[in-house]
């Protein structure tokens, strides 16, 4: 069982096209009947932001290329997903991305 929709090194992520990554995310999340929904639009925005920010960080620290990126990590036994996890040597970064929100709910802050 895979616990993520996508995972790769930062280098591989940056070399892939956004369409290729979106395709992998859609294949993993087959519950959608329509390709153009809020989740897909959010993923598209998130991938664009993540790509530009990681590209910028690499300018200052090329070692970031060796870090690992996991997108839509499924938390075992809980079943909820983390938008992205970056494994950076001895650090783990958790990224939660909210698209087009006017307000945030308590559910956005906790996994209950």
C-alpha positions in Angstrom: 0.0 0.0 0.0 1.3 3.4 -0.9 1.0 6.1 1.7 1.2 9.0 -0.8 0.0 10.2 -4.1 3.4 11.4 -5.2 7.0 11.2 -3.9 10.3 12.1 -5.5 13.5 13.9 -4.7 13.3 17.7 -5.0 15.6 17.5 -8.0 13.2 15.1 -9.8 10.2 17.1 -8.8 11.7 20.3 -10.3 12.6 18.4 -13.5 9.0 17.1 -14.0 6.3 19.1 -15.8 3.4 20.3 -13.7 1.0 18.4 -16.0 2.9 15.1 -15.3 2.6 15.6 -11.5 -1.1 16.6 -11.8 -1.6 13.4 -13.8 0.0 11.3 -11.0 -2.1 13.0 -8.4 -5.3 12.4 -10.4 -4.4 8.7 -11.0 -3.9 8.2 -7.2 -7.2 10.1 -6.4 -9.7 8.4 -8.7 -12.7 9.5 -6.7 -13.2 12.5 -8.9 -15.4 12.2 -12.0 -14.5 15.6 -13.3 -10.9 16.7 -13.7 -11.6 20.4 -13.1 -12.7 20.6 -9.5 -11.5 22.6 -6.5 -9.0 19.9 -5.5 -7.3 19.9 -9.0 -7.3 23.7 -9.1 -5.7 23.8 -5.6 -3.1 21.2 -6.6 -2.2 23.3 -9.7 -1.7 26.4 -7.6 0.2 24.5 -4.9 2.5 22.9 -7.4 3.3 26.2 -9.0 4.0 27.8 -5.7 6.1 24.9 -4.4 8.1 24.7 -7.6 8.9 28.4 -7.6 9.8 28.4 -3.9 12.0 25.3 -4.0 13.7 26.7 -7.1 14.5 29.8 -5.2 15.8 27.9 -2.2 18.1 25.8 -4.3 19.8 29.0 -5.6 21.1 29.4 -2.0 21.6 25.8 -1.1 22.0 23.3 -3.9 21.9 20.4 -1.4 18.2 20.9 -1.3 18.1 18.9 -4.5 18.8 15.8 -2.4 15.8 16.4 -0.1 12.7 14.3 -0.6 9.2 15.5 -1.3 6.0 13.6 -0.6 2.7 15.1 -1.8 -0.7 14.0 -0.3 0.8 11.8 2.4 -1.9 9.5 3.9 -1.5 9.3 7.7 -1.7 5.5 8.5 -4.7 4.4 10.7 -6.1 8.0 10.6 -6.7 8.2 6.9 -6.3 12.0 6.6 -3.8 13.5 4.2 -1.0 16.0 4.6 -0.6 18.2 1.6 3.2 17.9 1.5 6.1 16.5 3.5 9.7 17.5 2.8 12.3 15.3 4.4 15.5 17.3 4.7 18.3 15.3 6.2 17.4 15.4 9.9 14.4 17.7 9.6 10.8 17.0 8.5 8.7 19.9 7.2 4.9 19.5 7.0 3.1 21.8 4.5 -0.6 22.4 4.6 -1.8 24.5 1.6 -5.3 26.1 1.5 -6.5 27.4 -1.8 -8.8 30.4 -2.3 -10.0 30.8 1.3 -11.8 33.8 2.7 -11.9 32.2 6.2 -10.3 29.2 7.9 -12.1 26.5 9.9 -10.8 24.8 13.1 -10.5 21.7 10.9 -7.8 23.5 9.0 -5.7 23.6 12.1 -6.2 20.1 13.5 -6.5 16.5 12.4 -9.1 15.7 15.1 
